[in-house]
Amino acid sequence: MPHDFVRAGVSGFPFSAKQFILNKAPVNKASMKRKKTLATILGLFILLAALTNTTYAQCSDQSKQENGNNTNISAMKIGVIIETKDYEKAWNAFRFAIVAKDQGYEVKVFLMGEGVECVGLTHDKYNVDEKLNEFVDMGGTVLACGTCLRSRNMNGTEACPMSNMVTCVEMVAWADKMVTF
């Protein structure tokens, strides 16, 4: 018989480690359960390694801060795409960009779809235009989809010049992390 083997002995495994690694171990419920357990353990080790690397990188960035200010020497680049003119969502998107910029990250914002209407968008509680201008005054970059502007009979402004999809793709390639609102 090709799969004839002795039932589990002292070690608890009815086959060798080499058979298991080469996926030539006899298939039964016990061996499948061990394979799943080992796969789970391996997955946890990989996850732990990824988390440890992220934590190390964050600690490393924090240790690079100069003179007590919030400027990172090797700042992460964050791209933000805003596709909404909802007052609260757009206002929070620019608040996020402002805080990230204030913490020393490089930040670029791209307005797309109805998000291009954020320029001049004001509300009693959520003044989007004020936050947009605050971000620009900090040195933040805001670009708007030209096609989206033209479809609304709008033009770019000094604070938010007309751009195109190529620039949006370049921003995504430039960014270490992307956030959409």
C-alpha positions in Angstrom: 0.0 0.0 0.0 1.4 3.4 -0.9 0.1 5.2 2.2 0.7 2.4 4.7 2.1 3.8 7.9 2.3 3.1 11.6 -0.2 5.0 13.8 1.1 7.8 16.0 3.9 6.6 18.3 5.8 8.4 21.1 6.4 11.5 19.0 2.7 12.0 18.1 3.6 12.2 14.4 3.0 9.1 12.1 5.4 10.5 9.5 8.7 12.3 9.2 9.2 16.1 9.1 10.6 15.7 5.6 7.4 14.0 4.4 5.4 16.8 6.0 7.4 19.6 4.5 7.4 18.0 1.1 3.6 17.6 1.4 4.0 13.9 1.0 2.6 13.0 4.4 -0.3 10.6 4.5 -3.6 12.5 4.5 -5.9 11.9 7.4 -7.8 14.2 9.8 -5.0 14.4 12.3 -2.4 15.3 9.7 -4.7 18.0 8.2 -5.3 19.5 11.6 -1.5 19.6 12.3 -1.0 21.3 8.9 -3.6 23.9 9.6 -2.1 24.5 13.1 1.4 25.0 11.7 0.0 27.3 8.9 -1.7 29.4 11.6 1.4 29.6 13.7 3.5 30.6 10.6 0.9 33.3 9.7 1.1 34.6 13.3 4.9 34.8 13.0 4.6 36.7 9.8 2.1 39.1 11.3 4.3 39.6 14.3 7.3 40.3 12.1 5.3 42.9 10.2 4.1 44.6 13.3 7.5 44.6 14.9 9.0 46.2 11.7 6.2 48.9 11.7 6.8 49.6 15.4 10.6 49.8 14.9 10.1 52.2 11.9 7.8 54.5 14.0 10.3 54.5 16.9 13.1 55.3 14.5 11.2 58.2 13.0 10.4 59.6 16.4 14.1 59.4 17.4 15.0 61.5 14.3 13.1 64.5 15.4 15.2 67.7 15.5 15.4 70.4 18.2 12.1 69.4 19.9 9.9 70.4 16.9 7.6 68.0 15.1 9.6 67.8 11.9 10.6 64.3 10.8 13.9 64.1 9.0 12.5 61.4 6.7 8.9 62.4 6.7 6.3 60.0 5.4 4.5 61.2 2.3 0.7 61.2 2.5 -1.7 61.6 -0.4 -5.3 62.6 0.3 -8.1 62.3 -2.3 -11.3 64.1 -1.5 -14.3 63.1 -3.6 -17.1 64.7 -1.5 -18.6 68.1 -1.0 -20.3 67.0 2.2 -19.5 69.8 4.7 -18.4 67.7 7.6 -16.5 65.0 5.6 -14.6 67.6 3.5 -13.9 69.7 6.6 -12.5 66.6 8.4 -10.4 65.7 5.4 -8.7 69.1 5.5 -8.3 68.9 9.3 -6.5 65.5 8.7 -4.2 67.1 6.1 -3.5 70.1 8.4 -2.6 67.8 11.4 -0.4 65.6 9.2 1.4 68.6 7.8 1.8 70.1 11.3 3.4 66.8 12.4 6.0 67.1 9.7 4.6 64.8 7.1 4.6 65.8 3.4 1.0 66.0 2.3 -0.7 66.5 -1.1 -4.5 66.8 -1.6 -6.3 66.0 -4.9 -9.9 67.0 -5.3 -11.9 64.8 -7.6 -15.6 64.5 -8.6 -17.8 66.7 -6.4 -14.8 67.3 -4.2 -13.7 70.1 -6.6 -16.6 72.1 -5.1 -14.7 72.4 -1.8 -13.2 75.7 -2.9 -15.5 78.3 -1.5 -17.6 75.8 0.4 -18.7 77.3 3.7 -21.1 76.3 6.4 -21.9 77.8 9.8 -20.3 74.8 11.6 -18.0 73.3 9.0 -16.1 76.0 7.0 -14.4 73.8 4.4 -12.9 76.8 2.4 -11.3 78.1 5.6 -9.6 74.7 6.3 -8.5 74.4 2.7 -6.8 77.9 2.8 -5.3 77.1 6.2 -3.7 73.9 4.6 -2.4 75.9 1.6 -1.0 78.6 3.9 1.0 75.9 5.7 2.6 75.0 2.4 0.3 72.2 1.6 -0.4 71.3 -2.1 -4.0 71.1 -3.4 -4.8 70.1 -6.9 -8.2 69.6 -8.7 -9.3 67.3 -11.5 -9.6 69.5 -14.6 -12.3 67.3 -16.2 -14.3 67.5 -12.9 -14.0 71.3 -12.8 -14.9 71.8 -16.5 -18.0 69.5 -16.1 -19.2 72.0 -13.4 -18.2 75.1 -15.5 -15.6 75.9 -12.9 -11.9 77.0 -13.2 -8.9 76.3 -11.0 -7.8 78.9 -8.5 -4.5 80.0 -7.1 -5.0 77.9 -4.0 -6.3 75.0 -6.0 -5.0 74.9 -9.6 -6.5 72.7 -12.3 -4.8 69.4 -12.8 -5.4 66.1 -14.5 -5.6 62.4 -13.9 -1.9 61.9 -14.7 -1.0 64.2 -11.8 -3.4 62.2 -9.5 -1.6 58.9 -10.5 1.8 60.6 -9.9 0.6 61.6 -6.4 -0.4 58.1 -5.7 3.0 56.8 -6.8 4.7 59.5 -4.8 2.8 58.8 -1.6 3.8 56.3 1.1 0.2 56.2 2.2 -3.1 57.2 0.6 -6.3 58.4 2.4 -9.6 59.0 0.7 -12.6 60.9 1.9 
